Each structure stands twice: as structure tokens, then as C-alpha cells.
Amino acid sequence: RLETWVKAAAAFLDPFVRLVVALGVGYAGVKFILLQTTEGKVVLKALCMKWVIQIDETLFKTFASYHVKNVVSRTRCRFRPSHVELQWEKYGGYAYVILAVGVTFGLTRGFFGGILDFR
């Protein structure tokens, strides 16, 4: 059994490390794709980014033993279902769409605006 402080450290560090990796890959991917000048290169770079994002799954399927794959497939997350307000279910999708459009606009016009205007 793990001690409490180890569980707390893992619960804090795991999402933090995932967030840092996701932000780094996202930044590199956006810059990687936005700097292309033709549609063919954009499609090729998008396929390359898809491969980069899926490389961990491919490595796991290739190199993990049967026992490890079996243990991972049987692993379940225990949770208590909560009652979500109907209002969130109704407007939650809109919030995600607005967030995605805002992030896209912010990256293309704000963060990478100078690079895109230079081209």
C-alpha cells in the first residue's frame, strides 16, 4: 500500500505533467501547421501531428506483455455518479464551443498574429 503523501503527490503531479506535455505539443503543433504555405503541406503536417499524438498508444500495443495489457484492460475507475444540473447539460456544449473558438482565435490572431501577418 502506498502512503498518503505519495498518493497525494501522484494525484497532483499526474495532471500537472499531462497539462505541461499537452501545452507543449499543442504549441508545437499549432506553429508546425500554421507556418505552412500550401494545402498539401498542411494535410501532411496534420497527419504527422496525429502520428506524434498516437505514438504512446502504438508503443504500448507493440511492447507491452500480454499480462500487462490484461491488467490494464481490467482496470476500472471507481466513482460516485453525481446529479448534474439540467442547465449545465443544456448549455455545457455551448461553453465548450465558445472556449474552442476563443482559443483558436487567440492563438491565430493573438499569439501567432505577427508570424501570420509576416507571411
C-alpha positions as CSV (number, residue, x, y, z in Angstrom):
1,R,0.0,0.0,0.0
2,L,1.1,3.5,-0.8
3,E,1.4,6.1,1.9
4,T,-1.0,9.0,1.8
5,W,1.6,11.6,0.8
6,V,2.6,9.5,-2.2
7,K,-1.0,9.2,-3.3
8,A,-1.5,13.0,-2.9
9,A,1.8,13.7,-4.8
10,A,0.7,11.4,-7.6
11,A,-2.8,12.9,-7.8
12,F,-1.3,16.4,-8.1
13,L,1.7,15.6,-10.3
14,D,0.0,13.4,-12.9
15,P,-2.5,16.1,-14.2
16,F,0.2,18.8,-14.0
17,V,2.7,16.8,-16.1
18,R,-0.1,15.9,-18.6
19,L,-1.0,19.5,-18.9
20,V,2.6,20.6,-19.5
21,V,3.1,18.0,-22.1
22,A,-0.3,18.8,-23.8
23,L,0.5,22.5,-23.9
24,G,4.0,21.9,-25.3
25,V,2.7,19.5,-28.0
26,G,-0.2,21.9,-28.7
27,Y,2.0,24.9,-29.1
28,A,4.4,23.0,-31.4
29,G,1.5,21.5,-33.4
30,V,-0.1,24.9,-34.0
31,K,3.1,26.5,-35.0
32,F,4.0,23.5,-37.1
33,I,0.7,23.6,-39.1
34,L,0.2,27.4,-39.2
35,L,3.5,28.1,-40.9
36,Q,2.7,26.1,-44.0
37,T,2.0,27.8,-47.3
38,T,0.1,25.1,-49.3
39,E,-2.8,22.9,-48.6
40,G,-0.9,19.7,-49.3
41,K,1.7,20.6,-46.7
42,V,-1.0,21.4,-44.1
43,V,-2.6,18.0,-44.6
44,L,0.8,16.2,-44.4
45,K,1.8,18.1,-41.3
46,A,-1.6,17.3,-39.7
47,L,-1.1,13.6,-40.4
48,C,2.4,13.9,-38.8
49,M,0.9,15.5,-35.7
50,K,-1.7,12.7,-35.5
51,W,1.1,10.2,-35.5
52,V,3.1,12.1,-32.8
53,I,0.0,12.2,-30.6
54,Q,-0.7,8.5,-31.0
55,I,2.9,7.2,-30.6
56,D,2.4,6.3,-26.9
57,E,-0.6,4.0,-27.7
58,T,1.3,2.4,-30.6
59,L,4.4,1.7,-28.3
60,F,2.2,0.3,-25.6
61,K,0.4,-2.1,-28.1
62,T,3.7,-3.1,-29.5
63,F,5.9,-3.7,-26.5
64,A,3.6,-4.4,-23.5
65,S,3.3,-8.0,-22.5
66,Y,0.0,-9.9,-22.6
67,H,-0.2,-9.8,-18.8
68,V,0.3,-6.0,-18.6
69,K,-2.3,-5.5,-21.4
70,N,-4.7,-7.8,-19.5
71,V,-4.2,-5.9,-16.2
72,V,-4.7,-2.5,-17.9
73,S,-7.8,-3.7,-19.7
74,R,-9.4,-4.9,-16.4
75,T,-8.6,-1.7,-14.6
76,R,-11.7,0.3,-13.6
77,C,-12.1,3.7,-12.1
78,R,-14.5,3.9,-9.1
79,F,-16.6,7.0,-8.8
80,R,-19.9,8.1,-7.4
81,P,-22.3,9.5,-10.0
82,S,-23.4,13.0,-9.2
83,H,-26.5,14.7,-10.3
84,V,-25.6,17.4,-12.8
85,E,-28.0,20.3,-13.1
86,L,-30.1,20.3,-16.2
87,Q,-28.9,23.8,-17.0
88,W,-25.2,22.6,-17.4
89,E,-26.2,19.8,-19.6
90,K,-28.2,22.2,-21.8
91,Y,-25.5,24.9,-22.1
92,G,-22.3,23.0,-21.4
93,G,-21.8,22.2,-25.1
94,Y,-22.1,25.8,-26.0
95,A,-19.4,26.7,-23.4
96,Y,-17.0,24.2,-25.0
97,V,-17.6,25.5,-28.5
98,I,-17.1,29.1,-27.3
99,L,-13.9,28.1,-25.5
100,A,-12.6,26.3,-28.6
101,V,-13.4,29.3,-30.9
102,G,-11.8,31.7,-28.4
103,V,-8.6,29.6,-28.0
104,T,-8.4,29.2,-31.8
105,F,-8.9,32.9,-32.4
106,G,-6.5,33.8,-29.6
107,L,-3.7,31.6,-31.0
108,T,-4.1,32.6,-34.6
109,R,-4.6,36.3,-34.2
110,G,-3.0,37.0,-30.8
111,F,-0.2,34.6,-30.2
112,F,0.8,33.8,-33.8
113,G,-0.5,37.0,-35.3
114,G,2.8,38.5,-36.1
115,I,4.1,35.4,-37.8
116,L,0.9,35.0,-39.9
117,D,0.9,38.7,-40.9
118,F,4.6,38.4,-41.9
119,R,3.7,35.7,-44.4
